[in-house]
Amino acid sequence: LVGCYVCLNFYVFFCFSVFDEGNLQKGMDLCVKGWREEMKKIILLKKLNEYNLLKDCISQLLLLYREYQDPSASESLKKERRKKVIRFMESTQGAGVSDIFPRTITSEYADESNTGIVDMITLTKITQERSKESTSTTKERRKSFSSTDTDDSATSHAKQKQSERLTQLYLQIQVLIVGNKSASSFYFSLHQKSPDGKLVQITENFVIYVTKQSAPCNTLDGDQNPELFDRLKVLFADIPSSSYDNLYLVTKVFTYSSLSAQEKKSEEFKCQRGYGASILNIGEKISDLQQHPSVQINLTIFIPKESEDFLNMPEKLLAGAVFEQAPNSTGIPLQLSLISQELSEVQAKYPNVPVCHFLRLQTVKPGMSMHNLFVVIKGGELSHATLLQAKNNIMIRVKVLDNSGNELKGYLSPGSSIFPQKLDVIETDVQMHENSPIMDWMFSVSVPADKLISTHLKFEIINVKSGKGYDLLSFAYLSLTSAIGLPIEDKDYQLDCYKPLKNETGASYLKEKLT
């Protein structure tokens, strides 16, 4: 015995006797979940070829499904595309990479490093035969898969009262593949449309970082962490039922790399840049969310025509503007559930799932303890003649300091995250070739109450160079309390920006007259 085929301990069967949307989506979801489980194992083994092949499988399936959903397709074309989706799922079985790659007797993925050529041929034949058997079994057992199956949770969900004022929106992301070749960050948040048509963010961000191989990681530019594949989930808490008709899920994607054309040196200064965005009208899905335990969605990521279009892309998409879909991206498959239960009950059901609260809490409950100041950087304008001689690549860096000039560590956060962390520094995305940058960058500050009165935020306006390094152009600051020691008001602030100080010591800018 030169090797053995190790079969996964789960199978996926499809029943497409009724070709409805629910069956097709359910089968696709199971396929993606199966592959995702194998991706977690493969990335640990550093088998990048196998990992990329699985990514390609997911991308191909999502691409076929997106073509099937094209509203402009005729019924006959849609039927043919639906058959392609089904054939693709059946050919791969949805049971994971074990149907694609042979394994050795020790359960390792067989390749030239651990298996001779003769053994590889034998293992490959075993794998192919087992795949044929699995295909036959799938066809025989299709009837066991019913589109009308429901569990107790589905039944109870349908019976829940419509009159409950606050609900929880549960979002589970299957996989994040957008097609760019850089490390990336994803920001998910809920918005509402104001009377003047502007989108206003109403919740904190849910932030996910991924490597250039699309594997989730703990930090920007960090190493992959396969444990996070199962933690791509978030609860948007205590949503008033009155807001359903005016509720949007906005997704923004940023790349993380240097500005040089060819990134070769690890010491090159890296930064975030806007890549693409998506918007989902939750109001249009409310009826489905109230009738079903969950609804499957595939978010399409669009890219801006010009860099300055990025900020307003969600609003323009909502207004019907046409943007190009991100190349090599097949969208973001996710699952939405609307749960009419108290947040504490839902958290007991989904422990360790991050929670994104409304920026203005809808209710304050006994035992609730929150101490966050949410800040949104809206932009600025450079007016000094020297600075206007060239177009700058503007980024704003934020730090927390006490009034003696000491940096306070660990009080900043970009939002809720699958890997909770408090940061020492917040850096916005870079506005390329722009002396009047317009931004919409949110973060939170959680300084203990006893330190708040002697604390301020320092904003450093930076010009990022192509390659290594940056120049400090200017700075501004904002005290977190008023002159009488109360927390600052909830309003817009226009901060004066000053020349960088030479030989600055002890936050002297708080006392000196600046220019």
SEKE-244963 format. One record per residue (C-alpha): residue number from 1; residue in one letter; x, y, z. Coordinates in steps of 0.02 Angstrom, whole numbers, plus 50000, padded with zeros to 5 digits. Last residue first. Layout:
# residues N
   num   residu       x       y       z
   NUM        a       X       Y       Z
...
//
This chain:
# residues 515
   num   residu       x       y       z
   515        t   50085   53986   50646
   514        l   50085   53941   50831
   513        k   50075   54037   50993
   512        e   50147   53920   51123
   511        k   50058   53828   51263
   510        l   49977   53677   51183
   509        y   50112   53676   51048
   508        s   50237   53634   51185
   507        a   50174   53456   51183
   506        g   50321   53404   51295
   505        t   50463   53441   51177
   504        e   50468   53496   50994
   503        n   50643   53518   50925
   502        k   50577   53602   50768
   501        l   50389   53622   50761
   500        p   50289   53567   50610
   499        k   50190   53712   50539
   498        y   50012   53722   50602
   497        c   49838   53664   50552
   496        d   49684   53748   50623
   495        l   49544   53626   50663
   494        q   49365   53646   50603
   493        y   49258   53543   50720
   492        d   49087   53469   50680
   491        k   48975   53426   50828
   490        d   48952   53310   50977
   489        e   49021   53421   51114
   488        i   49186   53393   51203
   487        p   49187   53296   51366
   486        l   49173   53412   51518
   485        g   49328   53484   51602
   484        i   49281   53668   51614
   483        a   49385   53719   51463
   482        s   49309   53578   51361
   481        t   49373   53400   51356
   480        l   49450   53290   51221
   479        s   49574   53423   51165
   478        l   49597   53427   50977
   477        y   49762   53446   50885
   476        a   49829   53494   50716
   475        f   49986   53454   50616
   474        s   50078   53503   50458
   473        l   50180   53440   50313
   472        l   50268   53290   50391
   471        d   50361   53211   50245
   470        y   50357   53026   50200
   469        g   50472   52878   50179
   468        k   50518   52741   50058
   467        g   50438   52710   49889
   466        s   50332   52845   49814
   465        k   50323   52975   49949
   464        v   50179   52995   50071
   463        n   50143   53177   50115
   462        i   50085   53179   50296
   461        i   49962   53282   50397
   460        e   49987   53235   50580
   459        f   49831   53243   50690
   458        k   49860   53248   50878
   457        l   49717   53199   50991
   456        h   49710   53270   51167
   455        t   49715   53210   51347
   454        s   49720   53294   51517
   453        i   49534   53290   51556
   452        l   49513   53115   51484
   451        k   49633   53028   51601
   450        d   49512   52987   51742
   449        a   49376   52942   51616
   448        p   49482   52808   51532
   447        v   49523   52848   51349
   446        s   49424   52748   51222
   445        v   49445   52834   51053
   444        s   49352   52771   50900
   443        f   49389   52779   50715
   442        m   49301   52844   50560
   441        w   49378   52900   50396
   440        d   49267   52996   50275
   439        m   49394   53093   50174
   438        i   49407   53238   50054
   437        p   49585   53291   50018
   436        s   49619   53469   49961
   435        n   49801   53459   49906
   434        e   49776   53298   49808
   433        h   49897   53195   49705
   432        m   49836   53033   49786
   431        q   49727   53035   49941
   430        v   49805   52904   50055
   429        d   49695   52802   50171
   428        t   49688   52855   50352
   427        e   49815   52804   50484
   426        i   49769   52770   50665
   425        v   49908   52751   50793
   424        d   49930   52661   50960
   423        l   49802   52529   50917
   422        k   49678   52429   51019
   421        q   49641   52255   50957
   420        p   49499   52135   50931
   419        f   49535   52001   50800
   418        i   49368   51978   50711
   417        s   49352   52167   50720
   416        s   49245   52310   50785
   415        g   49308   52479   50728
   414        p   49466   52571   50676
   413        s   49522   52572   50860
   412        l   49624   52692   50966
   411        y   49668   52688   51153
   410        g   49814   52565   51148
   409        k   49959   52677   51194
   408        l   49956   52851   51266
   407        e   50095   52956   51189
   406        n   50176   53075   51312
   405        g   50170   53260   51264
   404        s   50140   53330   51438
   403        n   49959   53365   51396
   402        d   49928   53180   51368
   401        l   49939   53112   51194
   400        v   49828   53005   51080
   399        k   49891   52986   50902
   398        v   49815   53011   50729
   397        r   49901   53000   50560
   396        i   49825   53088   50410
   395        m   49876   53039   50233
   394        i   49899   53156   50085
   393        n   49990   53111   49926
   392        n   50041   53288   49876
   391        k   50024   53386   49715
   390        a   50169   53506   49699
   389        q   50202   53690   49729
   388        l   50050   53699   49843
   387        l   50149   53657   49999
   386        t   50261   53808   49978
   385        a   50114   53925   49949
   384        h   50024   53872   50108
   383        s   49840   53832   50073
   382        l   49822   53646   50106
   381        e   49641   53598   50127
   380        g   49559   53470   50238
   379        g   49463   53307   50250
   378        k   49312   53232   50339
   377        i   49400   53141   50480
   376        v   49264   53053   50579
   375        v   49287   53030   50767
   374        f   49188   52915   50881
   373        l   49218   52938   51068
   372        n   49196   52774   51159
   371        h   49165   52730   51341
   370        m   49035   52593   51342
   369        s   48970   52499   51493
   368        m   48799   52416   51488
   367        g   48751   52341   51656
   366        p   48571   52398   51645
   365        k   48524   52444   51466
   364        v   48549   52606   51370
   363        t   48439   52614   51216
   362        q   48453   52671   51036
   361        l   48638   52708   51059
   360        r   48704   52848   50950
   359        l   48850   52776   50852
   358        f   48745   52619   50833
   357        h   48838   52468   50897
   356        c   48944   52343   50801
   355        v   48963   52179   50894
   354        p   49100   52050   50866
   353        v   49049   51865   50877
   352        n   49134   51780   51025
   351        p   48975   51689   51075
   350        y   48834   51670   50948
   349        k   48687   51598   51045
   348        a   48733   51690   51206
   347        q   48762   51845   51102
   346        v   48587   51828   51031
   345        e   48512   51820   51204
   344        s   48611   51972   51263
   343        l   48560   52069   51108
   342        e   48376   52042   51146
   341        q   48284   51945   51013
   340        s   48205   51982   50845
   339        i   48346   51913   50737
   338        l   48369   51972   50557
   337        s   48489   51854   50468
   336        l   48608   51892   50325
   335        q   48727   51770   50238
   334        l   48876   51822   50134
   333        p   48959   51791   49967
   332        i   49081   51931   49922
   331        g   49098   51963   49736
   330        t   49175   51867   49592
   329        s   49329   51975   49577
   328        n   49456   51952   49437
   327        p   49431   52134   49387
   326        a   49326   52240   49507
   325        q   49161   52278   49421
   324        e   49161   52436   49319
   323        f   49048   52576   49378
   322        v   48876   52632   49320
   321        a   48783   52765   49419
   320        g   48608   52716   49477
   319        a   48583   52835   49623
   318        l   48630   52700   49747
   317        l   48791   52670   49652
   316        k   48827   52857   49660
   315        e   48799   52859   49848
   314        p   48909   52706   49873
   313        m   49045   52778   49758
   312        n   49058   52945   49847
   311        l   49231   52919   49924
   310        f   49301   52822   49777
   309        d   49262   52946   49640
   308        e   49420   53049   49676
   307        s   49527   52901   49622
   306        e   49449   52903   49449
   305        k   49336   52773   49369
   304        p   49303   52696   49538
   303        i   49300   52507   49565
   302        f   49146   52401   49597
   301        i   49130   52253   49716
   300        t   48975   52145   49692
   299        l   48900   52079   49852
   298        n   48828   51902   49841
   297        i   48683   51882   49960
   296        q   48605   51730   50045
   295        v   48456   51762   50158
   294        s   48433   51686   50330
   293        p   48300   51619   50447
   292        h   48166   51660   50319
   291        q   48007   51765   50322
   290        q   48072   51921   50409
   289        l   48234   51922   50310
   288        d   48138   51899   50147
   287        s   48027   52050   50185
   286        i   48177   52151   50245
   285        k   48280   52122   50086
   284        e   48233   52283   49994
   283        g   48261   52382   50154
   282        i   48436   52311   50168
   281        n   48488   52404   50010
   280        l   48664   52337   49980
   279        i   48810   52449   49934
   278        s   48981   52403   49864
   277        a   49153   52480   49858
   276        g   49324   52472   49775
   275        y   49510   52507   49791
   274        g   49539   52653   49910
   273        r   49721   52662   49963
   272        q   49802   52605   50124
   271        c   49985   52636   50160
   270        k   50156   52555   50154
   269        f   50326   52636   50180
   268        e   50462   52529   50099
   267        e   50561   52429   50226
   266        s   50511   52263   50147
   265        k   50597   52310   49985
   264        k   50533   52257   49817
   263        e   50367   52346   49785
   262        q   50372   52386   49601
   261        a   50272   52538   49548
   260        s   50310   52625   49711
   259        l   50163   52684   49815
   258        s   50188   52551   49948
   257        s   50053   52425   49987
   256        y   49887   52401   50078
   255        t   49732   52395   49968
   254        f   49567   52463   50032
   253        v   49393   52391   50011
   252        k   49234   52480   50065
   251        t   49069   52393   50102
   250        v   48908   52487   50137
   249        l   48755   52399   50207
   248        y   48605   52512   50185
   247        l   48453   52551   50293
   246        n   48311   52670   50255
   245        d   48157   52559   50247
   244        y   48215   52462   50400
   243        s   48239   52615   50510
   242        s   48073   52604   50602
   241        s   48117   52426   50656
   240        p   48253   52501   50766
   239        i   48420   52410   50749
   238        d   48487   52351   50917
   237        a   48655   52278   50867
   236        f   48744   52248   50703
   235        l   48812   52075   50742
   234        v   48969   52017   50653
   233        k   49043   51863   50571
   232        l   49203   51815   50480
   231        r   49256   51708   50628
   230        d   49268   51536   50548
   229        f   49407   51588   50428
   228        l   49493   51674   50576
   227        e   49573   51512   50636
   226        p   49673   51508   50474
   225        n   49779   51657   50532
   224        q   49876   51727   50385
   223        d   50030   51831   50422
   222        g   50012   52018   50450
   221        d   50013   52157   50319
   220        l   49871   52245   50410
   219        t   49834   52149   50569
   218        n   49763   51983   50628
   217        c   49750   51894   50461
   216        p   49615   51827   50347
   215        a   49674   51732   50191
   214        s   49648   51822   50025
   213        q   49820   51769   49957
   212        k   49874   51952   49966
   211        t   49837   51940   50151
   210        v   49669   51988   50226
   209        y   49613   52115   50357
   208        i   49433   52126   50417
   207        v   49349   52279   50496
   206        f   49170   52301   50556
   205        n   49145   52488   50564
   204        e   49041   52578   50694
   203        t   48860   52610   50657
   202        i   48756   52755   50587
   201        q   48857   52809   50435
   200        v   48765   52945   50339
   199        l   48731   52927   50154
   198        k   48686   53092   50070
   197        g   48520   53111   49978
   196        d   48475   53282   50048
   195        p   48346   53204   50165
   194        s   48482   53090   50240
   193        k   48507   52912   50181
   192        q   48553   52788   50316
   191        h   48712   52687   50335
   190        l   48768   52521   50408
   189        s   48951   52473   50409
   188        f   49076   52351   50331
   187        y   49260   52397   50308
   186        f   49373   52274   50216
   185        s   49563   52285   50222
   184        s   49682   52221   50090
   183        a   49853   52141   50064
   182        s   49895   52160   49882
   181        k   49863   52065   49722
   180        n   49686   52126   49687
   179        g   49553   51999   49639
   178        v   49417   52032   49767
   177        i   49413   51867   49861
   176        l   49340   51872   50037
   175        v   49253   51711   50092
   174        q   49092   51657   50175
   173        i   49043   51815   50267
   172        q   48915   51800   50407
   171        l   48806   51949   50451
   170        y   48682   51949   50595
   169        l   48566   52099   50604
   168        q   48494   52116   50780
   167        t   48320   52183   50814
   166        l   48246   52325   50917
   165        r   48063   52376   50921
   164        e   47978   52209   50934
   163        s   47810   52221   50843
   162        q   47842   52088   50712
   161        k   47828   51951   50839
   160        q   47927   51793   50809
   159        k   47830   51650   50733
   158        a   47935   51637   50574
   157        h   48094   51633   50678
   156        s   48026   51493   50786
   155        t   48000   51385   50634
   154        a   48171   51424   50563
   153        s   48254   51390   50731
   152        d   48167   51222   50746
   151        d   48238   51166   50581
   150        t   48168   51176   50406
   149        d   48181   51064   50254
   148        t   48078   51131   50107
   147        s   48219   51129   49981
   146        s   48240   50943   50009
   145        f   48401   50844   49993
   144        s   48364   50660   50009
   143        k   48307   50655   49828
   142        r   48483   50696   49771
   141        r   48545   50534   49849
   140        e   48570   50429   49693
   139        k   48651   50572   49596
   138        t   48770   50608   49739
   137        t   48818   50426   49756
   136        s   48867   50419   49573
   135        t   48974   50576   49591
   134        s   49056   50505   49747
   133        e   49101   50346   49656
   132        k   49177   50447   49514
   131        s   49277   50550   49639
   130        r   49339   50391   49722
   129        e   49401   50329   49555
   128        q   49490   50493   49519
   127        t   49573   50495   49690
   126        i   49633   50316   49674
   125        k   49703   50355   49502
   124        t   49795   50507   49570
   123        l   49867   50405   49712
   122        t   49937   50277   49590
   121        i   50012   50408   49475
   120        m   50089   50499   49625
   119        d   50161   50334   49688
   118        v   50251   50308   49523
   117        i   50317   50487   49520
   116        g   50383   50482   49698
   115        t   50293   50570   49840
   114        n   50347   50691   49977
   113        s   50420   50844   49889
   112        e   50345   50804   49719
   111        d   50169   50823   49787
   110        a   50043   50728   49892
   109        y   49936   50825   50015
   108        e   49974   50750   50185
   107        s   49855   50622   50259
   106        t   49996   50510   50324
   105        i   49956   50380   50191
   104        t   49981   50515   50059
   103        r   49843   50625   49991
   102        p   49775   50652   49815
   101        f   49708   50825   49766
   100        i   49541   50869   49687
    99        d   49409   50771   49782
    98        s   49507   50800   49943
    97        v   49497   50986   49906
    96        g   49323   51005   49972
    95        a   49162   50908   49975
    94        g   49069   51026   49858
    93        q   49052   50881   49737
    92        t   49176   50959   49615
    91        s   49088   50898   49459
    90        e   48919   50915   49542
    89        m   48948   51097   49585
    88        f   49006   51137   49409
    87        r   48861   51043   49331
    86        i   48737   51139   49439
    85        v   48811   51308   49395
    84        k   48814   51262   49211
    83        k   48632   51206   49220
    82        r   48586   51376   49288
    81        r   48676   51457   49143
    80        e   48569   51357   49021
    79        k   48409   51406   49110
    78        k   48461   51588   49112
    77        l   48495   51581   48926
    76        s   48323   51507   48893
    75        e   48239   51634   49006
    74        s   48329   51780   48923
    73        a   48471   51866   49014
    72        s   48453   52051   49061
    71        p   48428   52012   49245
    70        d   48601   51931   49259
    69        q   48580   51807   49403
    68        y   48650   51660   49301
    67        e   48804   51762   49258
    66        r   48831   51794   49443
    65        y   48813   51608   49478
    64        l   48945   51565   49350
    63        l   49063   51695   49422
    62        l   49032   51633   49599
    61        l   49074   51455   49547
    60        q   49231   51509   49453
    59        s   49291   51615   49599
    58        i   49265   51473   49722
    57        c   49360   51352   49611
    56        d   49498   51481   49580
    55        k   49519   51502   49768
    54        l   49533   51314   49780
    53        l   49670   51316   49648
    52        n   49757   51456   49742
    51        y   49762   51351   49901
    50        e   49826   51199   49807
    49        n   49968   51302   49732
    48        l   49999   51389   49899
    47        k   50028   51229   49997
    46        k   50093   51319   50152
    45        l   50033   51175   50263
    44        l   49936   51298   50371
    43        i   49864   51374   50212
    42        i   49801   51202   50161
    41        k   49702   51169   50319
    40        k   49607   51335   50316
    39        m   49579   51317   50129
    38        e   49499   51148   50162
    37        e   49365   51224   50271
    36        r   49336   51360   50141
    35        w   49309   51229   50008
    34        g   49168   51150   50106
    33        k   49089   51318   50148
    32        v   49093   51370   49966
    31        c   49006   51211   49912
    30        l   48875   51225   50048
    29        d   48834   51404   49994
    28        m   48819   51349   49813
    27        g   48695   51214   49860
    26        k   48591   51336   49961
    25        q   48593   51465   49820
    24        l   48533   51337   49693
    23        n   48397   51271   49804
    22        g   48333   51444   49851
    21        e   48332   51509   49672
    20        d   48218   51372   49609
    19        f   48255   51229   49492
    18        v   48142   51098   49569
    17        s   48218   50926   49538
    16        f   48379   51011   49587
    15        c   48422   50905   49738
    14        f   48600   50928   49792
    13        f   48710   50825   49906
    12        v   48858   50884   50007
    11        y   48965   50764   50105
    10        f   49054   50771   50271
     9        n   49191   50673   50353
     8        l   49318   50712   50218
     7        c   49389   50564   50125
     6        v   49570   50514   50148
     5        y   49636   50424   49996
     4        c   49773   50302   50040
     3        g   49954   50279   49999
     2        v   50086   50158   49941
     1        l   50000   50000   50000
//
